Amino acid sequence: MPKSFGVSPITGQIFMGTSKPVESDPHARVWIGDKQDVTDEVIKAVFEWFMFQAKDSGRHSIRYGRLGDLTYTAHIEEAK
């Protein structure tokens, strides 16, 4: 089975591992076997992706289904 990502509804941590659909709920999945906390790596990668997408305009938005828009706006301050 391929690896997948999921967010713990209890801790908010992002995990990577093997999961399978829950028979009673087609939108839910359950972990099978080991899973690994990849929260820091995923957040870093998404942040770098947003910075790349916003490199020309300083802003980038994506729509995430029914949850709405997520917008990154670059605010760069000069180092002191």
C-alpha positions in Angstrom: 0.0 0.0 0.0 1.3 3.5 -0.7 2.2 6.0 2.0 -0.3 8.7 2.9 -0.4 11.8 5.1 -2.9 12.7 7.8 -3.4 15.1 10.7 -4.2 13.8 14.2 -7.5 15.3 15.3 -6.2 15.0 18.9 -2.7 16.5 18.7 -2.6 18.3 15.3 0.5 16.5 14.4 1.0 15.5 10.7 1.8 11.8 10.2 3.0 9.8 7.2 2.3 6.1 7.1 0.1 3.4 5.6 -3.6 3.8 6.0 -6.8 2.3 4.7 -10.3 3.6 4.3 -12.8 3.1 7.1 -15.7 1.0 5.8 -18.4 3.0 7.5 -17.1 6.4 6.4 -15.6 6.7 2.9 -13.9 10.1 3.9 -12.1 8.6 6.9 -9.0 6.6 7.0 -7.3 4.5 9.8 -3.6 3.9 10.2 -2.3 0.4 9.7 1.2 -0.4 10.8 3.8 2.3 11.8 3.4 6.0 11.2 5.9 8.8 11.5 5.5 12.4 12.8 6.5 14.6 9.8 5.0 17.8 11.0 8.1 20.0 10.9 9.2 18.7 7.5 5.8 19.1 5.9 5.3 22.7 7.3 8.8 23.6 6.1 8.1 22.2 2.6 4.7 24.0 2.3 6.2 27.3 3.5 9.0 27.0 1.0 6.5 26.2 -1.8 4.4 29.2 -0.9 7.5 31.4 -0.9 8.4 30.1 -4.4 4.9 30.7 -5.7 4.9 34.2 -4.3 8.4 35.2 -5.5 7.1 37.6 -8.2 4.0 39.2 -6.6 4.8 38.7 -2.9 1.4 36.9 -2.5 -0.1 33.5 -3.4 -3.5 31.9 -2.5 -4.9 28.5 -2.9 -8.5 27.3 -2.4 -8.9 24.2 -0.3 -12.3 22.7 -1.1 -15.1 23.7 1.2 -12.6 25.1 3.8 -11.8 28.2 1.9 -8.7 30.1 0.8 -5.2 29.9 2.3 -3.0 33.0 1.5 0.7 33.6 1.9 1.8 37.2 1.8 5.5 37.9 2.0 6.5 40.5 4.6 10.3 41.0 4.4 12.0 43.2 7.0 15.5 44.4 6.8 17.9 42.7 9.2 19.2 45.1 11.9 
